[in-house]
Amino acid sequence: MPFELDITDDKLEHLGAAAVDELREVSRRFTLDVLEEAGRLEENARTADRDPEVTSSNVHDASLILRKGLLARKRRRRLKIASSIGVVSGFVVGILSDYSEFTTSVGWLIGFLVALTIATTATVYALVKE
């Protein structure tokens, strides 16, 4: 059974064609997210011997959870990688931060500076993108 959403033209009169297309896509994604969350809510409330049935209450609660931001958002893979790189390179910076080695070995200092730059860049990237 297809699902359609009707919005009167007077509500869309100030939107360009690209904005209407984006509104369609955002509405579609939000609807799918609500359905997925309603299914999760129903699954948590269902006993093992019953058939699944998503109720209007499940849909309403799922909508509230998504709109109010009560659901933790999934972190993108790129952010996870950047955070991991920041942690590992921060650990390397800690290992390389021996001041007495800086005065005797230029390679040690360069390694420290490179690791520090990578740690700082990855951490700032992850924080800004979150």
Buried (B, 14 or more C-beta within 10 A) or exposed (E): EEEEEEEEEEEEEEEEEEEEEEBEEEEEEEEEBBBEBBBBBBEEEEEEEEEEEBEEEBBEBBBEBBEEEEEEEEEEEEBEEBBEBBBBBBEBBEEBEEEEBBEEEEEBBEBBEBBBEBBBBBBEBBEEEE
